Amino acid sequence: MTKTALITGASSGIGKAFAQVFSRKKHNLILVARSEDKLNALKADLEKEHGIEAVVFSCDLTNTAAIEQLFEQIQQQSLTVDVLINNAGYGDYGEFASSDWEKLQGMILLNTLALTHLSRLFLPDMIARGFGQILNVASTAAFQPGPMMAVYFATKAYVLSLSEAISAEVEETGVDVTVLCPGPTQSNFGQVAGMNKIPSMSNVTSDQFPTALEVAEYGYNSLQEKEVVAVHGALNKILTFTPRLMPRQLIRTGVKKFMAG
Ligand SMILES: NC(=O)c1ccc[n+]([C@@H]2O[C@H](COP(=O)([O-])OP(=O)(O)OC[C@H]3O[C@@H](n4cnc5c(N)ncnc54)[C@H](OP(=O)(O)O)[C@@H]3O)[C@@H](O)[C@H]2O)c1
């Protein structure tokens, strides 16, 4: 039977690439983000190209009531979510003490609360059916504290920890949980987060990074292979492993030097 994948943040970047990968694999799609026009254009393209069915929900996932409404609408339309891709997220560069509270609050709500809420809403049905796949998008930022992007790094550490814990709880239920940890990737993320303000990144252009499609394909394969923690790229694997061998003080001063210049 055709499976259905719900993808948050499907209007751009890695989420849009996930929609392309899952439609190529003949999944029907539930596309979620705020930009309804972009989602509708993507729906039309993917339905035409791959002969799948896509449903669009324009939803601000920082709003808890909107998440509950989204869940109810999915139930009312008798849609079954076999695959949940919690991808929507953003960052913001700058010192914690002077950062914009609205942005920080929204980041925590989107990167952690929405992901937790959606997982909690859809997981029981997956367990009851004996099948389900959840892919949570964290980041290489999850593996160390991140001065100058303190809240973003902390939200991704939360996603890593939560995903690993749930994955252990659902072992042998037929549900698999993968946490995808990309490094810098071509998308709108850098622009939204103001990454150009990082002094050591000033000469780096985004075409030096992997494409969103490469990252999404890696995420798809990791999910099928039931990998729990999936760090994209050889260099990122080394960079996320080495902090485990270093004193924490050295890690935070090293990251601060890189981030603040
Ligand atoms: N690109 C990187 O370098 C990188 C590295 C590591 C991890 N990541 C992670 O990858 C994930 C995807 O990011 P990306 O790189 O693809 O960035 P992106 O191109 O900026 O995409 C972000 C997506 O999130 C959606 N979104 C933002 N606010 C939302 C809200 N309030 N409610 C619903 N949807 C919302 C956006 O859609 P709308 O604006 O239409 O709502 C968009 O579809 C994020 O979790 C990010 O932290 C990215």
The ligand as a Gaussian input file, in Angstrom:
#p B3LYP/6-31G(d) Opt

LIG

0 1
 N       21.004000      24.418000       6.143000
 C       21.867000      24.141000       7.100000
 O       23.024000      24.570000       7.058000
 C       21.429000      23.236000       8.224000
 C       22.431000      22.575000       8.974000
 C       22.032000      21.739000      10.018000
 C       20.696000      21.588000      10.317000
 N       19.750000      22.265000       9.590000
 C       18.348000      22.081000       9.964000
 O       17.630000      21.672000       8.825000
 C       16.256000      22.002000       8.988000
 C       15.728000      22.612000       7.690000
 O       16.366000      23.841000       7.469000
 P       16.824000      24.327000       6.021000
 O       18.284000      24.340000       6.008000
 O       16.104000      23.590000       4.972000
 O       16.340000      25.859000       6.108000
 P       15.258000      26.682000       5.248000
 O       15.559000      26.564000       3.804000
 O       15.247000      28.034000       5.871000
 O       13.886000      25.937000       5.555000
 C       13.219000      26.060000       6.785000
 C       11.795000      25.544000       6.655000
 O       11.131000      25.684000       7.915000
 C        9.864000      26.299000       7.692000
 N        9.441000      27.079000       8.840000
 C       10.100000      28.121000       9.423000
 N        9.352000      28.644000      10.410000
 C        8.205000      27.904000      10.456000
 C        7.044000      27.959000      11.264000
 N        6.903000      28.880000      12.239000
 N        6.056000      27.045000      11.052000
 C        6.185000      26.138000      10.063000
 N        7.256000      26.031000       9.271000
 C        8.259000      26.910000       9.461000
 C       10.093000      27.193000       6.470000
 O        8.874000      27.417000       5.777000
 P        7.963000      28.730000       5.871000
 O        8.879000      29.903000       5.969000
 O        7.174000      28.647000       4.617000
 O        7.117000      28.535000       7.080000
 C       10.996000      26.313000       5.625000
 O       10.227000      25.418000       4.848000
 C       16.186000      22.934000      10.199000
 O       15.715000      22.216000      11.315000
 C       17.637000      23.347000      10.413000
 O       17.922000      23.657000      11.751000
 C       20.102000      23.078000       8.558000

